[in-house]
Amino acid sequence: MDLERSPLARPFPQMPAIDGAVLRVARARYKNWDRADLTFAELAEGTSVAGVFTKSACASSEVELGREQVKKGTARALIVNAGNSNAFTGIRGREAVEQIMAQVSDALGCRAEEVFVSSTGVIGVPLPKDKARAGIAAVLETQPCDWEEAASAIGTTDTFTKAAGASAMIGETRVELAGIIKGSGMIAPDMATMLGYIFTDAKVEPAFLQEMLSKANDATYSCITVDGDTSTSDTVLAFATGKAGNAALSSWKDVGADAFYAALLSVCRELAQLVVRDGEGAQKFIEIAVSGAADDASARRVGLSIANSPLVKTAIAGGDANWGRVVMAVGKAGEPADRDRLSIGFGGTWAARDGQPLADYDEAPVAKHLEGQDIRIDVDLGMGDGRAVVWTCDLTHGYISINADYRS
């Protein structure tokens, strides 16, 4: 299936080298395609790891194992398989993951639990053990690759490669962060997006790295949606190799902790938004800012109710300033709201205030705003101090075409 590059795509950025992380890709041929579909990251001894995973009750074996592995706190390798999610495959799927872990751990001389595996693609087909074994053997012998090659290899229906980098000062030491991500459909994460990986040369204790990643997730990956569907394989992992030589971060009181978190948050936000910009069939990127909610969590749920509404998303696709559909989505969210306090605006122009249309409302600037690619919807509930920003895309015929033909 050949897909046109998203009109919302961003160019691949300049990415920093991460000391202690070496990337390689190979062709395992999990699908009938001629491209790299297996990614391998070798990590320095002592690398800290943190992760967030899907809350799906039908999670893959990769996710189930990963949840237990991150509790150990260290990692030596990451394997990502593209084209086959290995989800809903029972004992055969788990055996395939354990085979990969054992093969890589033998090659690196590390514990199997330090080898993290992710898979993405079609659900319900066991990962072929023979292809996995041959792919691992091949990738262990290949030359290191760059970030763009790795970002390309983890994709499935992605139309462009996605990455983000940042740096921070921890005391007198500069540390680097680099992240890659894949995802364009089945995006309504309850924790993270489909598959995302962040690497840093900073030294961060595992428990604190987990705390920071979970906090960043709440404000980024858990605030995006393309279609309201949560994947069986959603995973975001962060690896800290410790090669920068900084004094280890273990709490918010440590010098440089706030700066490092700001950089981590920046990378997570950019990666999350890139997934939305590659939403299947997307023509418009939509930011929904909710204020005046009972609390921040309520604001987020209201924002996602709007973002997941097919009526809102199709109105934006058609350039229709139908703010009544936003009213509908707020009302169905199940969160505290008062019709007579509700205000709604598009692109900085308020259409309704305090539960009624503005007498002097001029739809012309709103219609002009909706002609663009970057759309903003503002909602003020007038209930409290809760705030949240969520991101989504419009819903077009392209989404149907891509998913009707997905397995072909």
The 8 nearest C-alpha neighbors of each residue, nearest first, counted from 0:
[[1, 2, 407, 405, 404, 401, 156, 406],
 [0, 2, 3, 156, 158, 401, 4, 404],
 [3, 1, 158, 0, 4, 156, 401, 157],
 [2, 4, 5, 158, 1, 6, 159, 280],
 [3, 5, 158, 159, 6, 2, 8, 277],
 [4, 6, 7, 8, 277, 158, 3, 281],
 [7, 5, 8, 282, 4, 281, 276, 283],
 [6, 8, 276, 5, 9, 282, 277, 283],
 [9, 7, 5, 6, 276, 159, 277, 10],
 [8, 10, 11, 7, 273, 159, 161, 276],
 [11, 9, 12, 8, 160, 159, 161, 162],
 [10, 12, 9, 162, 161, 160, 13, 147],
 [13, 11, 14, 10, 163, 162, 164, 9],
 [12, 14, 15, 11, 164, 163, 162, 146],
 [13, 15, 164, 12, 177, 16, 163, 146],
 [16, 14, 17, 177, 175, 164, 13, 176],
 [15, 17, 18, 14, 175, 177, 20, 176],
 [18, 16, 200, 20, 199, 19, 15, 175],
 [17, 19, 20, 200, 242, 16, 243, 240],
 [18, 20, 43, 240, 42, 17, 242, 21],
 [19, 21, 42, 18, 41, 17, 40, 43],
 [22, 20, 41, 40, 143, 19, 42, 23],
 [23, 21, 40, 143, 144, 39, 41, 20],
 [22, 24, 143, 39, 144, 38, 138, 40],
 [25, 23, 38, 37, 138, 39, 35, 149],
 [24, 26, 35, 138, 37, 27, 36, 137],
 [27, 25, 35, 28, 36, 37, 34, 134],
 [26, 28, 134, 130, 29, 37, 36, 25],
 [29, 27, 30, 26, 31, 32, 36, 130],
 [28, 30, 82, 27, 83, 31, 130, 81],
 [31, 29, 28, 32, 82, 83, 81, 27],
 [30, 32, 28, 29, 33, 82, 34, 407],
 [33, 31, 30, 34, 28, 29, 35, 36],
 [32, 34, 31, 35, 28, 26, 30, 36],
 [35, 33, 32, 36, 26, 152, 28, 25],
 [34, 36, 26, 25, 152, 37, 24, 33],
 [35, 37, 152, 81, 26, 80, 27, 34],
 [38, 36, 80, 25, 24, 79, 35, 26],
 [39, 37, 24, 79, 78, 23, 149, 152],
 [38, 40, 78, 23, 77, 22, 24, 41],
 [41, 39, 22, 77, 76, 21, 42, 20],
 [40, 42, 76, 21, 20, 75, 39, 22],
 [43, 41, 75, 20, 76, 19, 40, 44],
 [44, 42, 19, 46, 240, 75, 45, 20],
 [43, 45, 46, 75, 42, 74, 240, 19],
 [44, 46, 73, 43, 47, 240, 74, 241],
 [47, 45, 240, 239, 73, 74, 44, 43],
 [48, 46, 73, 239, 205, 72, 238, 74],
 [47, 49, 238, 72, 73, 237, 205, 74],
 [50, 48, 209, 237, 236, 69, 208, 205],
 [51, 49, 236, 235, 237, 69, 52, 209],
 [50, 52, 235, 234, 190, 191, 236, 213],
 [53, 51, 234, 233, 190, 191, 54, 235],
 [52, 54, 233, 55, 190, 189, 234, 232],
 [53, 55, 189, 56, 52, 190, 58, 231],
 [54, 56, 57, 53, 58, 231, 229, 230],
 [55, 57, 58, 54, 231, 53, 59, 230],
 [58, 56, 55, 231, 59, 87, 86, 54],
 [59, 57, 231, 55, 56, 232, 62, 86],
 [58, 60, 86, 61, 62, 232, 231, 85],
 [59, 61, 63, 93, 62, 64, 92, 58],
 [62, 60, 59, 64, 63, 117, 116, 65],
 [61, 63, 65, 59, 60, 64, 66, 58],
 [64, 62, 60, 66, 65, 61, 59, 58],
 [63, 65, 61, 67, 62, 66, 60, 68],
 [66, 64, 68, 62, 67, 63, 61, 69],
 [65, 67, 63, 64, 68, 69, 62, 52],
 [68, 66, 65, 64, 70, 69, 63, 71],
 [67, 69, 65, 70, 71, 66, 112, 64],
 [70, 68, 72, 71, 67, 49, 66, 65],
 [69, 71, 68, 72, 67, 66, 49, 73],
 [72, 70, 69, 68, 73, 67, 112, 113],
 [73, 71, 69, 205, 48, 70, 47, 49],
 [74, 72, 47, 48, 46, 71, 113, 45],
 [75, 73, 113, 46, 76, 48, 114, 47],
 [74, 76, 42, 113, 114, 41, 43, 44],
 [77, 75, 41, 114, 42, 40, 74, 115],
 [76, 78, 115, 40, 39, 114, 116, 79],
 [79, 77, 116, 39, 38, 115, 117, 80],
 [78, 80, 117, 38, 118, 37, 116, 153],
 [79, 81, 118, 37, 36, 117, 119, 78],
 [82, 80, 36, 119, 153, 83, 118, 120],
 [81, 83, 120, 29, 30, 119, 155, 121],
 [84, 82, 120, 121, 119, 85, 81, 118],
 [119, 83, 85, 120, 118, 86, 121, 122],
 [86, 84, 125, 126, 83, 92, 124, 88],
 [85, 87, 59, 84, 122, 88, 123, 58],
 [88, 86, 123, 89, 59, 122, 85, 57],
 [87, 89, 92, 125, 86, 123, 85, 91],
 [90, 88, 91, 92, 87, 93, 86, 60],
 [89, 91, 93, 92, 94, 88, 95, 60],
 [92, 90, 94, 93, 89, 88, 125, 95],
 [93, 91, 88, 125, 95, 90, 94, 89],
 [92, 94, 90, 96, 60, 95, 91, 97],
 [95, 93, 97, 91, 96, 92, 98, 90],
 [94, 96, 98, 92, 93, 97, 128, 126],
 [97, 95, 99, 93, 98, 94, 100, 92],
 [96, 98, 100, 94, 99, 95, 101, 93],
 [97, 99, 95, 101, 96, 100, 94, 102],
 [100, 98, 102, 96, 97, 101, 103, 95],
 [99, 101, 97, 111, 103, 98, 114, 102],
 [100, 102, 104, 98, 99, 103, 111, 105],
 [103, 101, 99, 105, 100, 104, 98, 106],
 [102, 104, 106, 105, 100, 101, 99, 107],
 [105, 103, 109, 111, 101, 107, 106, 108],
 [104, 106, 108, 102, 103, 107, 101, 109],
 [105, 107, 103, 104, 108, 102, 109, 139],
 [108, 106, 104, 109, 105, 103, 75, 76],
 [107, 109, 105, 104, 106, 110, 103, 111],
 [110, 108, 104, 107, 111, 105, 113, 75],
 [109, 111, 112, 113, 104, 108, 114, 105],
 [110, 112, 104, 100, 113, 114, 101, 109],
 [111, 113, 110, 114, 68, 115, 100, 74],
 [114, 112, 74, 75, 111, 110, 73, 115],
 [115, 113, 76, 112, 100, 111, 77, 75],
 [116, 114, 77, 76, 78, 113, 65, 117],
 [115, 117, 78, 61, 79, 77, 114, 118],
 [118, 116, 79, 61, 80, 78, 115, 119],
 [117, 119, 80, 84, 79, 81, 83, 85],
 [120, 118, 84, 81, 83, 82, 80, 232],
 [119, 121, 83, 82, 84, 81, 122, 155],
 [120, 122, 83, 84, 82, 123, 124, 119],
 [123, 121, 86, 84, 124, 85, 120, 87],
 [122, 124, 87, 88, 86, 125, 85, 121],
 [123, 125, 122, 85, 88, 126, 121, 83],
 [126, 124, 92, 85, 88, 127, 91, 123],
 [125, 127, 85, 92, 128, 95, 124, 83],
 [128, 126, 130, 129, 125, 131, 95, 29],
 [129, 127, 131, 130, 95, 132, 126, 98],
 [128, 130, 132, 131, 127, 133, 134, 126],
 [131, 129, 133, 127, 132, 128, 27, 134],
 [130, 132, 128, 134, 129, 133, 135, 127],
 [133, 131, 129, 135, 134, 130, 128, 136],
 [134, 132, 136, 130, 135, 131, 137, 129],
 [135, 133, 27, 131, 137, 136, 132, 130],
 [134, 136, 138, 132, 137, 133, 131, 139],
 [135, 137, 133, 134, 139, 138, 132, 140],
 [136, 138, 134, 135, 140, 139, 133, 25],
 [137, 139, 25, 141, 135, 140, 136, 24],
 [140, 138, 136, 137, 141, 135, 23, 39],
 [139, 141, 138, 137, 142, 136, 135, 23],
 [142, 140, 138, 139, 137, 23, 143, 24],
 [141, 143, 144, 23, 140, 138, 24, 139],
 [144, 142, 23, 22, 21, 141, 145, 24],
 [145, 143, 23, 22, 148, 142, 146, 24],
 [144, 146, 148, 147, 149, 22, 143, 23],
 [147, 145, 149, 148, 150, 144, 14, 179],
 [146, 148, 150, 149, 145, 151, 160, 11],
 [149, 147, 151, 150, 146, 145, 152, 144],
 [148, 150, 146, 152, 151, 147, 38, 24],
 [151, 149, 147, 148, 160, 152, 179, 153],
 [152, 150, 148, 149, 160, 154, 153, 147],
 [151, 153, 36, 149, 35, 154, 150, 148],
 [154, 152, 81, 151, 150, 181, 36, 79],
 [155, 153, 181, 157, 152, 151, 156, 81],
 [154, 156, 157, 82, 81, 120, 153, 119],
 [157, 155, 158, 154, 183, 182, 2, 184],
 [158, 156, 155, 154, 159, 183, 182, 277],
 [157, 159, 4, 5, 2, 156, 3, 277],
 [160, 158, 157, 4, 161, 8, 5, 277],
 [161, 159, 151, 150, 147, 11, 162, 158],
 [160, 162, 180, 179, 150, 273, 159, 11],
 [161, 163, 179, 178, 270, 180, 11, 12],
 [164, 162, 178, 266, 177, 270, 269, 179],
 [163, 165, 177, 176, 14, 266, 178, 15],
 [166, 164, 176, 262, 175, 266, 177, 167],
 [165, 167, 175, 174, 176, 262, 173, 168],
 [168, 166, 174, 259, 173, 258, 262, 169],
 [167, 169, 173, 172, 170, 174, 255, 171],
 [170, 168, 255, 172, 171, 173, 254, 167],
 [169, 171, 172, 255, 168, 254, 245, 246],
 [170, 172, 169, 168, 173, 245, 255, 246],
 [173, 171, 169, 170, 168, 245, 174, 243],
 [174, 172, 168, 167, 169, 171, 175, 166],
 [173, 175, 167, 201, 166, 200, 243, 168],
 [176, 174, 166, 199, 200, 165, 15, 17],
 [175, 177, 199, 165, 164, 198, 166, 178],
 [178, 176, 164, 198, 197, 163, 199, 15],
 [177, 179, 197, 163, 162, 196, 198, 164],
 [180, 178, 162, 196, 150, 161, 195, 197],
 [179, 181, 195, 161, 194, 196, 270, 162],
 [182, 180, 154, 194, 153, 195, 193, 157],
 [181, 183, 274, 193, 184, 157, 180, 194],
 [182, 184, 278, 277, 279, 274, 157, 156],
 [185, 183, 186, 279, 278, 182, 225, 226],
 [186, 184, 228, 230, 229, 226, 187, 225],
 [185, 187, 225, 184, 224, 228, 229, 188],
 [188, 186, 224, 227, 229, 228, 225, 223],
 [189, 187, 191, 229, 192, 190, 221, 186],
 [188, 190, 221, 191, 54, 53, 187, 229],
 [191, 189, 221, 188, 53, 52, 51, 216],
 [190, 192, 220, 188, 221, 235, 233, 234],
 [191, 193, 188, 233, 220, 194, 186, 234],
 [192, 194, 233, 182, 234, 232, 181, 230],
 [195, 193, 234, 181, 180, 233, 235, 192],
 [196, 194, 180, 235, 179, 234, 181, 236],
 [195, 197, 236, 178, 179, 235, 237, 180],
 [198, 196, 178, 237, 177, 238, 236, 179],
 [197, 199, 238, 177, 176, 237, 239, 178],
 [200, 198, 176, 239, 201, 175, 17, 238],
 [199, 201, 240, 242, 241, 243, 17, 239],
 [202, 200, 241, 243, 199, 174, 239, 203],
 [241, 201, 203, 247, 239, 245, 240, 248],
 [204, 202, 248, 247, 208, 201, 239, 205],
 [203, 205, 249, 207, 206, 248, 208, 47],
 [206, 204, 208, 47, 72, 207, 48, 209],
 [207, 205, 209, 208, 204, 210, 72, 249],
 [208, 206, 210, 209, 249, 205, 204, 211],
 [207, 209, 205, 211, 210, 206, 49, 203],
 [210, 208, 49, 206, 212, 207, 211, 213],
 [209, 211, 207, 213, 208, 212, 214, 206],
 [210, 212, 214, 208, 209, 213, 215, 207],
 [213, 211, 215, 209, 214, 210, 216, 208],
 [214, 212, 216, 210, 211, 215, 209, 217],
 [213, 215, 211, 217, 216, 212, 210, 218],
 [216, 214, 212, 264, 218, 217, 213, 211],
 [215, 217, 213, 219, 220, 214, 218, 221],
 [216, 218, 221, 214, 215, 219, 213, 220],
 [219, 217, 216, 215, 222, 221, 220, 214],
 [220, 218, 268, 216, 222, 221, 217, 271],
 [221, 219, 191, 216, 271, 222, 192, 223],
 [220, 222, 190, 217, 219, 188, 191, 189],
 [221, 223, 389, 219, 220, 218, 390, 224],
 [224, 222, 390, 389, 221, 220, 391, 187],
 [223, 225, 187, 391, 186, 226, 227, 390],
 [224, 226, 186, 391, 278, 392, 227, 275],
 [225, 227, 228, 186, 224, 185, 307, 187],
 [226, 228, 187, 307, 224, 225, 186, 229],
 [229, 227, 185, 187, 186, 226, 230, 188],
 [230, 228, 187, 188, 186, 185, 227, 231],
 [229, 231, 232, 233, 185, 228, 193, 186],
 [232, 230, 58, 55, 57, 59, 233, 53],
 [231, 233, 230, 59, 58, 234, 62, 193],
 [234, 232, 193, 53, 192, 230, 52, 194],
 [233, 235, 52, 194, 193, 51, 191, 232],
 [236, 234, 195, 51, 50, 196, 194, 191],
 [235, 237, 50, 196, 49, 197, 195, 234],
 [236, 238, 197, 49, 48, 196, 198, 50],
 [239, 237, 48, 198, 47, 197, 199, 240],
 [238, 240, 199, 47, 46, 200, 201, 241],
 [239, 241, 46, 200, 242, 19, 43, 238],
 [202, 242, 240, 201, 200, 243, 239, 244],
 [241, 243, 200, 244, 240, 18, 19, 201],
 [244, 242, 200, 201, 241, 245, 174, 202],
 [243, 245, 242, 241, 246, 202, 201, 172],
 [246, 244, 243, 172, 247, 202, 169, 201],
 [245, 247, 248, 244, 202, 169, 170, 203],
 [248, 246, 202, 203, 245, 249, 204, 201],
 [249, 247, 203, 204, 250, 253, 256, 246],
 [248, 250, 204, 207, 247, 203, 253, 251],
 [251, 249, 252, 253, 248, 207, 256, 204],
 [250, 252, 256, 253, 257, 249, 248, 254],
 [251, 253, 250, 254, 256, 249, 257, 255],
 [254, 252, 251, 256, 250, 248, 255, 249],
 [255, 253, 256, 170, 169, 252, 257, 248],
 [254, 256, 169, 258, 257, 170, 259, 253],
 [257, 255, 259, 258, 251, 253, 254, 260],
 [256, 258, 260, 259, 255, 261, 251, 254],
 [259, 257, 261, 255, 260, 256, 167, 262],
 [258, 260, 262, 256, 261, 257, 167, 255],
 [259, 261, 263, 257, 262, 258, 264, 256],
 [260, 262, 264, 258, 259, 263, 257, 265],
 [263, 261, 265, 259, 260, 264, 165, 166],
 [264, 262, 260, 266, 265, 261, 259, 267],
 [265, 263, 261, 267, 215, 262, 266, 260],
 [264, 266, 262, 268, 263, 267, 261, 269],
 [267, 265, 263, 269, 264, 163, 268, 164],
 [268, 266, 264, 270, 265, 269, 271, 263],
 [269, 267, 219, 271, 265, 270, 266, 264],
 [268, 270, 272, 266, 271, 267, 273, 265],
 [269, 271, 273, 267, 272, 268, 266, 163],
 [272, 270, 268, 220, 274, 273, 269, 267],
 [271, 273, 275, 269, 274, 270, 268, 276],
 [274, 272, 276, 270, 275, 271, 269, 277],
 [273, 275, 277, 272, 271, 182, 276, 183],
 [274, 276, 278, 272, 277, 273, 391, 392],
 [277, 275, 273, 7, 274, 278, 284, 8],
 [278, 276, 183, 274, 275, 5, 279, 273],
 [279, 277, 183, 275, 281, 276, 225, 184],
 [278, 280, 398, 183, 281, 184, 277, 397],
 [279, 281, 397, 398, 395, 278, 282, 396],
 [282, 280, 278, 279, 393, 283, 392, 394],
 [281, 283, 6, 393, 280, 372, 7, 284],
 [282, 284, 372, 392, 393, 281, 373, 285],
 [283, 285, 392, 373, 276, 374, 372, 391],
 [286, 284, 374, 391, 392, 390, 375, 373],
 [287, 285, 390, 375, 389, 374, 376, 288],
 [286, 288, 376, 389, 388, 375, 377, 390],
 [289, 287, 388, 377, 387, 378, 376, 286],
 [288, 290, 378, 387, 386, 298, 379, 377],
 [291, 289, 386, 379, 292, 385, 378, 380],
 [290, 292, 381, 383, 380, 384, 382, 379],
 [293, 291, 385, 383, 298, 382, 294, 380],
 [292, 294, 383, 385, 382, 297, 384, 335],
 [385, 295, 293, 292, 297, 296, 384, 298],
 [294, 296, 385, 386, 298, 297, 387, 299],
 [297, 295, 299, 298, 294, 300, 385, 387],
 [296, 298, 300, 294, 299, 295, 334, 293],
 [299, 297, 295, 301, 292, 387, 386, 296],
 [300, 298, 302, 387, 296, 297, 301, 303],
 [299, 301, 303, 297, 302, 298, 304, 296],
 [302, 300, 304, 298, 299, 303, 332, 329],
 [303, 301, 299, 305, 300, 304, 389, 298],
 [302, 304, 306, 300, 305, 301, 307, 299],
 [305, 303, 301, 307, 302, 306, 332, 328],
 [306, 304, 328, 302, 303, 308, 307, 325],
 [305, 307, 303, 304, 308, 391, 302, 224],
 [308, 306, 304, 305, 227, 303, 309, 226],
 [307, 309, 311, 310, 305, 306, 312, 304],
 [310, 308, 312, 311, 313, 307, 394, 306],
 [311, 309, 313, 308, 312, 314, 324, 315],
 [310, 312, 314, 308, 309, 313, 324, 315],
 [313, 311, 393, 309, 394, 315, 314, 310],
 [312, 314, 316, 394, 310, 315, 311, 309],
 [315, 313, 319, 317, 311, 316, 312, 310],
 [316, 314, 318, 312, 317, 313, 319, 393],
 [317, 315, 313, 393, 314, 318, 394, 312],
 [318, 316, 314, 315, 319, 313, 369, 312],
 [317, 319, 315, 369, 316, 370, 314, 320],
 [320, 318, 314, 317, 321, 315, 366, 369],
 [321, 319, 322, 366, 318, 365, 314, 315],
 [322, 320, 323, 319, 324, 314, 325, 311],
 [321, 323, 325, 324, 320, 326, 343, 350],
 [324, 322, 326, 325, 321, 327, 320, 328],
 [325, 323, 327, 322, 326, 311, 321, 328],
 [324, 326, 328, 322, 327, 323, 305, 329],
 [327, 325, 323, 329, 324, 328, 330, 322],
 [326, 328, 324, 330, 325, 329, 323, 331],
 [329, 327, 305, 325, 331, 330, 326, 304],
 [330, 328, 326, 332, 327, 331, 301, 325],
 [329, 331, 327, 328, 332, 326, 333, 336],
 [330, 332, 328, 333, 329, 327, 304, 334],
 [333, 331, 329, 334, 301, 304, 330, 328],
 [332, 334, 331, 335, 330, 301, 329, 336],
 [333, 335, 332, 297, 336, 301, 300, 330],
 [336, 334, 293, 333, 337, 292, 382, 297],
 [337, 335, 334, 380, 338, 382, 330, 341],
 [336, 338, 340, 339, 341, 335, 380, 382],
 [337, 339, 354, 341, 340, 336, 353, 330],
 [338, 340, 354, 353, 337, 341, 355, 352],
 [341, 339, 353, 381, 354, 337, 338, 380],
 [340, 342, 380, 354, 353, 338, 339, 379],
 [343, 341, 352, 379, 351, 353, 378, 354],
 [344, 342, 378, 351, 377, 350, 349, 379],
 [343, 345, 349, 377, 350, 348, 376, 347],
 [346, 344, 376, 348, 347, 375, 365, 377],
 [345, 347, 375, 348, 368, 376, 374, 365],
 [346, 348, 345, 344, 349, 377, 375, 376],
 [349, 347, 344, 345, 346, 350, 365, 364],
 [348, 350, 344, 351, 343, 345, 347, 352],
 [351, 349, 344, 343, 360, 356, 357, 348],
 [350, 352, 356, 342, 357, 343, 355, 349],
 [353, 351, 342, 354, 355, 356, 357, 341],
 [354, 352, 340, 341, 339, 342, 355, 351],
 [353, 355, 339, 341, 338, 340, 352, 342],
 [354, 356, 351, 352, 353, 357, 339, 342],
 [355, 357, 351, 350, 358, 352, 354, 360],
 [358, 356, 360, 351, 359, 350, 352, 355],
 [357, 359, 360, 356, 355, 351, 361, 350],
 [358, 360, 357, 361, 356, 350, 362, 351],
 [361, 359, 357, 358, 350, 362, 356, 349],
 [362, 360, 363, 359, 364, 365, 350, 348],
 [361, 363, 365, 364, 366, 360, 320, 350],
 [362, 364, 366, 365, 361, 367, 368, 360],
 [365, 363, 367, 366, 362, 368, 361, 348],
 [366, 364, 368, 362, 367, 363, 345, 369],
 [365, 367, 369, 363, 368, 364, 362, 320],
 [368, 366, 364, 370, 365, 369, 363, 371],
 [369, 367, 365, 370, 366, 371, 346, 364],
 [370, 368, 318, 366, 371, 367, 365, 374],
 [369, 371, 367, 368, 318, 366, 372, 374],
 [372, 370, 369, 368, 373, 374, 367, 283],
 [371, 373, 283, 284, 374, 282, 370, 7],
 [374, 372, 284, 371, 283, 285, 375, 286],
 [373, 375, 285, 284, 286, 372, 369, 346],
 [376, 374, 286, 346, 285, 345, 287, 377],
 [375, 377, 345, 287, 344, 288, 286, 346],
 [378, 376, 344, 288, 343, 287, 289, 345],
 [377, 379, 343, 289, 342, 288, 290, 380],
 [380, 378, 290, 342, 291, 381, 341, 289],
 [379, 381, 341, 291, 382, 292, 340, 336],
 [380, 382, 291, 340, 379, 383, 341, 292],
 [383, 381, 291, 292, 380, 293, 336, 384],
 [382, 384, 291, 293, 292, 385, 381, 294],
 [383, 385, 291, 292, 294, 293, 386, 290],
 [294, 386, 384, 295, 292, 293, 291, 298],
 [387, 385, 290, 295, 298, 289, 292, 384],
 [388, 386, 299, 298, 289, 295, 288, 389],
 [387, 389, 288, 287, 289, 390, 299, 286],
 [390, 388, 222, 287, 223, 302, 286, 387],
 [389, 391, 286, 223, 285, 287, 222, 224],
 [390, 392, 285, 224, 225, 275, 306, 223],
 [393, 391, 284, 285, 283, 281, 225, 275],
 [392, 394, 312, 316, 283, 281, 315, 313],
 [395, 393, 312, 313, 316, 281, 392, 398],
 [394, 396, 397, 398, 280, 393, 316, 281],
 [395, 397, 399, 398, 400, 280, 394, 401],
 [398, 396, 280, 400, 395, 399, 401, 279],
 [399, 397, 280, 279, 401, 396, 400, 395],
 [398, 400, 396, 402, 397, 401, 403, 395],
 [399, 401, 397, 403, 398, 402, 404, 396],
 [402, 400, 398, 404, 399, 403, 405, 397],
 [401, 403, 405, 404, 399, 400, 398, 406],
 [402, 404, 400, 401, 405, 399, 406, 398],
 [403, 405, 402, 401, 407, 406, 400, 0],
 [406, 404, 402, 407, 403, 401, 0, 156],
 [405, 407, 404, 121, 403, 402, 0, 120],
 [406, 404, 405, 0, 403, 31, 402, 401]]
